[in-house]
């Protein structure tokens, strides 16, 4: 009798193992995009009964994208009162000129990816470091008469944070409608947090997606990494600068950080505002609409621009595909500045193909990263592009947090996205696509200034690292999809 029970139990266990393996393998086959990843998971599932299926359920299913889509699909999306007129093709063609006609297809690509129109008549001014950005932002808040919407990843409780707190408090006292959105993890970079001070001052505040783990964790997913400020619906700021004293280089902070931010005027400000309003609605349920937040915007300059939201929701991989399209469209030069460089296989291939086509590809990276694990992983990958002709430049301190890309000295991409999986797949970002020769020339001079101070990394240097260092970097690279 016992023998029959044991035998039946073994048969039942085997049947369950087979069913679980078949279901897990089918899920991997149907959902995984990368063939090698699919083969690896199916092999693990089949060769390690039950254990492989458990590991696949735990690690292999992309819950990040699914969770973001589910959470953000149920809230009401605000709509601008008036939709700005899309840029006519003739204006874009005239802006690019005969030697930039090939970039018209890039504009079409991003239109199809983002679903947002290019807008003409914008003015976009680079602001270097917090020394230029903070005074301009504070002045705009001080002069606000209708509304202020401020979204940021980090809002530190330091001298800079206190200046913004004071300006926002005075704006509320003037009956200006103020809304502040801080990422919940980014709000915890200083203690006591600025969120408490803002609430105490009576400033309407929301924190973006509080995680289950209620303390700082720099690799937490589904964060909003966007940095936007819109005043009276017609003056915008965006870029890579957080609200913290480290960006104020003139004050000689303990951990200085270089960066770029941008003052924006013109119709594209409505797209910046729309992204904030969408996030605010998601976090609070309040819909920001009407002329208070979305006034009619007159032309303010000559830049043709578009906002590109990106995140693991309906905008999934929008900026990744934009970067791939830009690299494929380049005919002369590509200039990249980024603090975190952990590109996936598709971006590595695109960079190499551009270099092999004869395009001058310059990539500027900081010598001393603020996250050691990221620097180790990045170093382990650099041989793949240096060996194909991409030029990698290592810039000296202070740590350079700048994020920009210029193609053929005609089109520029600026904003909050880094060249890593965290920015391109796991977090919420915002970037501007800009077609304008003077702006591109200005940003090219920024890149060239970085390069003049930098050291060009060679393949011999990478190969000459000590074996323990290579092993350390190689092991760190294994974690690159999560860094």
C-alpha positions as CSV (number, residue, x, y, z in Angstrom):
1,X,0.0,0.0,0.0
2,X,2.8,2.4,1.0
3,X,4.6,1.5,-2.2
4,X,1.6,2.5,-4.3
5,X,1.1,5.8,-2.4
6,X,4.8,6.7,-3.0
7,X,4.6,5.7,-6.6
8,X,1.4,7.8,-7.2
9,X,3.1,10.7,-5.4
10,X,6.1,10.5,-7.6
11,X,3.9,10.3,-10.7
12,X,1.9,13.3,-9.5
13,X,5.1,15.3,-8.8
14,X,6.5,14.5,-12.2
15,X,3.2,15.6,-13.8
16,X,3.2,18.9,-11.9
17,X,6.9,19.5,-12.8
18,X,6.1,18.9,-16.5
19,X,3.0,21.2,-16.5
20,X,4.9,24.0,-14.6
21,X,7.8,23.6,-17.0
22,X,5.6,23.8,-20.1
23,X,3.7,26.8,-18.8
24,X,6.9,28.7,-17.8
25,X,8.6,27.8,-21.0
26,X,5.6,28.9,-23.1
27,X,5.5,32.2,-21.2
28,X,9.2,32.8,-21.9
29,X,8.8,31.9,-25.6
30,X,5.8,34.3,-26.0
31,X,7.1,37.3,-24.0
32,X,10.9,37.4,-24.2
33,X,12.3,39.6,-27.0
34,X,15.8,38.4,-26.9
35,X,16.3,34.9,-28.4
36,X,19.4,34.2,-26.4
37,X,17.5,35.1,-23.2
38,X,14.6,32.9,-24.2
39,X,16.9,29.9,-24.9
40,X,18.7,30.4,-21.6
41,X,15.5,30.5,-19.6
42,X,13.9,27.6,-21.4
43,X,17.0,25.6,-20.8
44,X,17.1,26.4,-17.1
45,X,13.4,25.6,-16.7
46,X,13.8,22.2,-18.4
47,X,17.1,21.2,-16.8
48,X,16.2,22.1,-13.3
49,X,12.6,21.0,-12.7
50,X,10.5,23.3,-10.6
51,X,13.6,25.3,-9.4
52,X,14.1,26.8,-12.9
53,X,10.4,27.7,-13.1
54,X,10.6,29.4,-9.6
55,X,13.6,31.3,-10.7
56,X,11.9,32.4,-13.9
57,X,8.8,33.5,-12.0
58,X,11.0,35.5,-9.6
59,X,13.6,37.0,-11.9
60,X,12.5,36.4,-15.5
61,X,9.1,38.1,-15.7
62,X,9.2,41.9,-16.3
63,X,6.9,43.0,-13.5
64,X,8.4,46.5,-13.6
65,X,6.9,47.4,-17.0
66,X,3.6,45.5,-16.3
67,X,3.2,47.2,-12.9
68,X,3.8,50.6,-14.3
69,X,1.4,50.1,-17.1
70,X,-1.3,48.8,-14.7
71,X,-0.8,51.6,-12.2
72,X,-0.7,54.5,-14.7
73,X,-3.4,53.3,-17.0
74,X,-6.2,53.8,-14.5
75,X,-5.7,57.5,-13.8
76,X,-7.2,60.4,-15.8
77,X,-4.8,61.9,-18.2
78,X,-5.1,65.8,-18.4
79,X,-5.5,67.5,-21.7
80,X,-4.2,70.9,-22.7
81,X,-6.8,73.5,-23.2
82,X,-5.3,74.4,-26.6
83,X,-3.1,72.1,-28.6
84,X,-0.2,74.1,-30.2
85,X,0.1,73.9,-34.0
86,X,2.5,71.2,-35.2
87,X,5.6,72.4,-37.0
88,X,5.0,72.5,-40.8
89,X,7.4,70.4,-42.8
90,X,8.6,73.5,-44.7
91,X,9.8,75.1,-41.4
92,X,11.7,72.0,-40.3
93,X,13.3,71.6,-43.8
94,X,14.4,75.3,-43.7
95,X,15.7,74.9,-40.2
96,X,17.9,71.9,-41.2
97,X,19.0,73.3,-44.5
98,X,20.3,71.2,-47.5
99,X,23.0,69.5,-45.5
100,X,20.6,68.4,-42.8
101,X,17.8,67.1,-45.0
102,X,18.6,63.5,-43.9
103,X,17.5,64.4,-40.4
104,X,13.9,64.9,-41.5
105,X,13.4,61.1,-41.3
106,X,14.6,61.2,-37.7
107,X,11.9,63.7,-36.9
108,X,9.3,61.4,-38.5
109,X,10.6,58.5,-36.5
110,X,10.3,60.3,-33.1
111,X,6.9,61.5,-34.1
112,X,5.8,57.9,-34.6
113,X,7.5,56.7,-31.4
114,X,6.2,59.5,-29.1
115,X,2.9,60.4,-30.7
116,X,3.8,64.0,-30.0
117,X,4.2,66.7,-32.6
118,X,7.2,68.8,-33.2
119,X,6.6,72.5,-32.3
120,X,8.3,75.5,-33.8
121,X,8.9,78.9,-32.3
122,X,10.8,78.0,-29.2
123,X,13.7,79.6,-27.3
124,X,16.0,77.2,-25.4
125,X,18.9,78.6,-23.4
126,X,21.5,76.4,-21.7
127,X,22.2,77.1,-18.1
128,X,25.5,75.9,-16.8
129,X,25.5,74.3,-13.4
130,X,23.4,75.4,-10.4
131,X,25.3,78.8,-10.5
132,X,23.3,79.8,-13.6
133,X,20.2,77.5,-13.3
134,X,19.2,78.2,-9.6
135,X,19.1,82.0,-9.9
136,X,17.1,81.8,-13.1
137,X,14.6,79.3,-11.6
138,X,14.3,81.2,-8.4
139,X,13.7,84.5,-10.3
140,X,10.9,82.8,-12.3
141,X,9.2,81.5,-9.2
142,X,9.6,85.0,-7.5
143,X,7.9,86.6,-10.5
144,X,5.1,84.1,-10.9
145,X,1.6,85.5,-10.9
146,X,-0.6,82.5,-11.8
147,X,1.0,79.0,-11.3
148,X,4.1,77.1,-10.5
149,X,4.6,73.4,-11.1
150,X,7.8,71.9,-9.9
151,X,8.8,68.2,-10.4
152,X,12.2,66.8,-9.4
153,X,14.0,63.7,-8.4
154,X,16.0,65.1,-5.5
155,X,15.0,68.1,-3.3
156,X,17.6,68.4,-0.6
157,X,17.1,70.1,2.7
158,X,20.2,72.2,2.4
159,X,21.0,75.9,1.5
160,X,19.7,75.6,-2.0
161,X,16.6,73.7,-0.9
162,X,15.8,76.4,1.6
163,X,16.0,79.0,-1.1
164,X,13.5,77.2,-3.2
165,X,11.3,76.6,-0.1
166,X,11.3,80.3,0.7
167,X,10.5,81.3,-3.0
168,X,7.6,78.7,-3.1
169,X,6.3,79.9,0.3
170,X,6.2,83.5,-0.9
171,X,4.4,82.4,-4.1
172,X,1.7,80.6,-2.1
173,X,1.3,83.8,0.0
174,X,0.7,85.7,-3.2
175,X,-2.1,83.3,-4.1
176,X,-0.1,81.7,-6.8
177,X,-1.2,78.1,-7.4
178,X,1.8,75.9,-6.6
179,X,2.2,72.2,-7.0
180,X,5.4,70.3,-6.1
181,X,6.1,66.7,-7.0
182,X,9.2,64.9,-5.6
183,X,10.2,61.3,-6.1
184,X,9.7,59.5,-2.8
185,X,13.2,58.0,-2.9
186,X,14.8,61.2,-4.0
187,X,13.1,63.1,-1.2
188,X,15.1,61.0,1.3
189,X,18.6,62.0,0.2
190,X,18.7,64.5,3.1
191,X,17.4,64.4,6.6
192,X,15.1,65.8,7.8
193,X,13.4,65.6,4.4
194,X,12.3,68.7,2.5
195,X,8.9,67.1,2.1
196,X,8.1,67.8,5.7
197,X,9.2,71.4,5.5
198,X,7.1,72.0,2.3
199,X,4.0,70.5,3.9
200,X,4.6,72.6,7.0
201,X,4.8,75.7,4.8
202,X,1.4,74.9,3.3
203,X,2.7,74.1,-0.1
204,X,0.7,71.4,-2.0
205,X,3.1,68.5,-2.3
206,X,3.0,64.9,-3.6
207,X,5.7,62.2,-3.5
208,X,6.0,59.9,-6.4
209,X,5.3,56.2,-5.7
210,X,6.4,55.5,-2.2
211,X,8.2,52.1,-2.2
212,X,7.7,49.2,0.1
213,X,11.2,49.7,1.5
214,X,10.9,53.1,3.3
215,X,14.5,54.1,3.1
216,X,16.9,55.3,0.5
217,X,17.9,52.6,-2.0
218,X,19.6,54.0,-5.1
219,X,18.7,51.0,-7.3
220,X,15.0,51.2,-6.6
221,X,12.8,51.0,-9.7
222,X,9.8,53.0,-11.0
223,X,11.3,56.3,-9.9
224,X,10.5,59.6,-11.5
225,X,13.9,61.0,-12.6
226,X,12.3,64.0,-14.4
227,X,13.3,67.5,-13.5
228,X,10.8,70.1,-14.7
229,X,9.7,73.6,-13.6
230,X,6.9,75.6,-15.4
231,X,5.9,79.0,-14.2
232,X,2.7,80.7,-15.3
233,X,2.4,78.0,-18.0
234,X,4.8,79.9,-20.3
235,X,8.3,79.6,-18.8
236,X,9.8,76.2,-18.5
237,X,13.0,74.7,-17.1
238,X,14.3,71.1,-17.6
239,X,17.5,69.2,-17.8
240,X,19.6,67.1,-15.4
241,X,20.0,69.4,-12.3
242,X,18.5,68.3,-9.0
243,X,17.7,70.8,-6.2
244,X,20.8,70.4,-4.1
245,X,23.9,72.4,-3.1
246,X,26.3,70.1,-4.8
247,X,25.4,71.7,-8.2
248,X,26.3,75.2,-6.8
249,X,30.0,75.1,-7.7
250,X,30.7,78.6,-6.6
251,X,30.0,77.5,-3.0
252,X,32.7,74.9,-3.2
253,X,30.5,72.0,-2.0
254,X,31.9,68.8,-0.5
255,X,30.7,66.8,-3.5
256,X,30.7,69.2,-6.5
257,X,28.6,68.2,-9.5
258,X,28.7,69.7,-13.0
259,X,25.5,69.7,-15.1
260,X,23.3,71.5,-17.6
261,X,19.8,72.8,-17.3
262,X,17.7,74.7,-19.9
263,X,15.3,77.7,-19.8
264,X,12.5,77.1,-22.3
265,X,10.0,79.4,-23.8
266,X,7.5,78.9,-26.6
267,X,4.9,76.2,-27.5
268,X,7.0,73.3,-26.3
269,X,6.5,74.5,-22.7
270,X,3.0,73.0,-22.9
271,X,4.5,69.5,-23.4
272,X,6.7,70.0,-20.4
273,X,3.6,71.1,-18.4
274,X,1.6,68.2,-19.7
275,X,4.1,65.6,-18.4
276,X,4.0,67.2,-15.0
277,X,0.2,67.4,-15.0
278,X,0.1,63.7,-16.0
279,X,2.4,62.7,-13.1
280,X,0.5,65.0,-10.7
281,X,-2.9,63.4,-11.7
282,X,-1.4,60.0,-11.2
283,X,-0.1,60.8,-7.7
284,X,-3.0,62.9,-6.4
285,X,-6.0,62.5,-8.6
286,X,-6.2,66.2,-9.2
287,X,-6.4,67.2,-12.9
288,X,-4.6,70.4,-13.8
289,X,-6.2,72.1,-16.7
290,X,-7.4,75.4,-18.1
291,X,-5.5,78.6,-18.9
292,X,-4.0,78.7,-15.4
293,X,-1.7,75.8,-16.4
294,X,-2.0,75.7,-20.2
295,X,-2.2,79.2,-21.6
296,X,-1.9,79.9,-25.3
297,X,1.8,80.2,-26.1
298,X,3.2,82.6,-28.6
299,X,6.4,82.0,-30.5
300,X,9.5,83.0,-28.6
301,X,12.4,81.8,-30.8
302,X,13.5,79.7,-33.7
303,X,14.1,76.3,-32.2
304,X,11.9,73.4,-33.4
305,X,11.5,71.1,-30.5
306,X,9.5,68.3,-29.0
307,X,9.2,66.8,-25.5
308,X,9.9,63.1,-25.2
309,X,8.5,61.4,-22.0
310,X,10.0,58.0,-21.3
311,X,9.1,55.3,-18.8
312,X,8.0,51.7,-18.2
313,X,4.4,52.6,-19.2
314,X,2.8,53.6,-22.5
315,X,6.1,55.5,-23.3
316,X,8.2,52.4,-22.8
317,X,11.6,52.6,-24.5
318,X,10.6,55.8,-26.4
319,X,14.0,57.4,-25.8
320,X,16.0,54.2,-26.4
321,X,14.4,54.0,-29.9
322,X,15.0,57.7,-30.4
323,X,18.7,57.2,-29.6
324,X,18.9,54.3,-32.0
325,X,17.3,56.4,-34.7
326,X,19.6,59.3,-34.1
327,X,22.7,57.1,-34.4
328,X,21.3,55.6,-37.6
329,X,20.6,59.0,-39.1
330,X,24.0,60.6,-38.4
331,X,26.1,61.4,-41.4
332,X,29.0,63.3,-39.8
333,X,29.3,63.4,-36.1
334,X,27.8,62.2,-32.8
335,X,28.7,63.8,-29.5
336,X,27.5,62.3,-26.2
337,X,28.0,63.4,-22.7
338,X,26.6,61.1,-19.9
339,X,27.5,60.3,-16.3
340,X,26.3,56.7,-16.5
341,X,27.2,54.6,-19.5
342,X,25.8,51.1,-19.5
343,X,24.3,50.7,-23.0
344,X,22.6,47.5,-24.0
345,X,23.6,45.4,-27.0
346,X,21.4,47.4,-29.4
347,X,23.1,50.7,-28.5
348,X,26.6,49.2,-28.5
349,X,25.9,47.9,-32.0
350,X,24.4,51.2,-33.2
351,X,27.5,53.2,-31.8
352,X,29.9,50.8,-33.5
353,X,28.0,50.8,-36.8
354,X,28.1,54.6,-36.8
355,X,31.8,54.7,-36.1
356,X,32.4,52.0,-38.8
357,X,30.4,54.2,-41.3
358,X,33.0,56.9,-40.8
359,X,31.0,59.0,-38.3
360,X,33.0,60.7,-35.6
361,X,31.6,59.3,-32.4
362,X,32.8,61.1,-29.2
363,X,31.6,59.9,-25.8
364,X,32.6,61.9,-22.7
365,X,32.4,60.1,-19.3
366,X,33.5,61.2,-15.9
367,X,36.8,60.0,-14.5
368,X,35.4,59.7,-11.0
369,X,31.8,58.4,-10.8
370,X,29.7,58.9,-7.8
371,X,28.6,55.3,-7.9
372,X,31.6,53.0,-7.9
373,X,29.7,49.9,-9.1
374,X,28.4,51.7,-12.2
375,X,31.9,52.9,-13.0
376,X,33.3,49.4,-12.8
377,X,30.6,47.9,-14.9
378,X,30.9,50.7,-17.5
379,X,34.7,50.2,-17.7
380,X,34.2,46.5,-18.4
381,X,32.1,47.4,-21.5
382,X,34.2,50.1,-23.0
383,X,36.5,47.9,-25.0
384,X,33.5,46.9,-27.2
385,X,33.1,50.4,-28.6
386,X,36.8,51.6,-28.4
387,X,37.9,48.7,-30.5
388,X,35.4,49.7,-33.3
389,X,36.6,53.4,-33.5
390,X,34.4,55.2,-31.0
391,X,36.4,57.8,-29.1
392,X,35.9,57.7,-25.3
393,X,37.0,60.7,-23.3
394,X,37.5,60.6,-19.6
395,X,36.8,64.1,-18.0
396,X,38.5,65.1,-14.8
397,X,36.6,66.1,-11.6
398,X,34.3,67.6,-10.6
399,X,31.8,64.7,-11.3
400,X,30.0,65.6,-14.6
401,X,26.3,64.8,-14.4
402,X,25.6,66.4,-17.8
403,X,23.3,64.5,-20.2
404,X,23.3,65.5,-23.9
405,X,23.7,64.3,-27.4
406,X,24.4,66.3,-30.5
407,X,24.0,64.8,-34.0
408,X,25.7,66.4,-37.1
409,X,25.8,69.7,-35.1
410,X,22.2,70.1,-36.1
411,X,19.9,68.2,-33.7
412,X,20.3,68.1,-29.9
413,X,18.8,65.8,-27.2
414,X,18.9,67.1,-23.7
415,X,17.1,66.2,-20.5
416,X,17.3,63.7,-17.7
417,X,18.1,60.3,-19.3
418,X,21.3,58.5,-18.8
419,X,22.7,55.8,-21.1
420,X,21.8,52.9,-18.9
421,X,18.9,50.5,-18.3
422,X,17.7,52.4,-15.3
423,X,16.9,55.5,-17.4
424,X,16.0,53.8,-20.6
425,X,13.7,51.0,-19.2
426,X,13.0,51.3,-15.5
427,X,12.4,54.9,-14.5
428,X,10.4,57.9,-15.8
429,X,12.4,60.5,-17.7
430,X,11.9,63.6,-19.8
431,X,14.0,64.9,-22.7
432,X,13.8,67.5,-25.4
433,X,14.5,66.9,-29.0
434,X,15.8,70.2,-30.6
435,X,16.4,71.1,-34.2
436,X,18.4,74.4,-34.3
437,X,21.9,75.2,-35.6
438,X,22.8,77.9,-33.0
439,X,21.7,75.7,-30.1
440,X,23.6,72.7,-31.5
441,X,26.7,74.8,-32.0
442,X,26.4,76.1,-28.4
443,X,26.2,72.5,-27.1
444,X,29.0,71.3,-29.4
445,X,31.2,73.9,-27.8
446,X,30.2,72.5,-24.4
447,X,31.3,69.0,-25.5
448,X,34.5,70.3,-27.0
449,X,35.3,72.2,-23.8
450,X,34.9,68.9,-21.9
451,X,37.1,67.1,-24.4
452,X,39.9,69.7,-24.2
453,X,40.1,68.9,-20.5
454,X,39.7,65.1,-20.9
455,X,42.0,62.2,-21.5
456,X,41.2,59.9,-24.5
457,X,40.9,56.3,-23.3
458,X,42.8,53.7,-25.4
459,X,42.3,50.0,-25.9
460,X,45.8,49.4,-24.6
461,X,44.8,51.1,-21.3
462,X,41.7,48.9,-21.0
463,X,43.7,45.8,-21.8
464,X,46.5,46.8,-19.4
465,X,44.3,46.8,-16.3
466,X,45.4,44.3,-13.6
467,X,43.6,41.0,-13.7
468,X,41.9,41.5,-10.3
469,X,40.6,44.9,-11.6
470,X,39.3,43.2,-14.8
471,X,37.6,40.5,-12.8
472,X,36.0,43.1,-10.5
473,X,34.8,45.2,-13.4
474,X,33.5,42.1,-15.3
475,X,31.5,40.9,-12.3
476,X,30.0,44.3,-11.9
477,X,29.0,44.3,-15.5
478,X,26.8,41.2,-14.9
479,X,24.6,43.5,-12.9
480,X,24.4,46.2,-15.6
481,X,20.7,45.5,-16.4
482,X,19.8,46.5,-12.9
483,X,22.2,49.4,-12.2
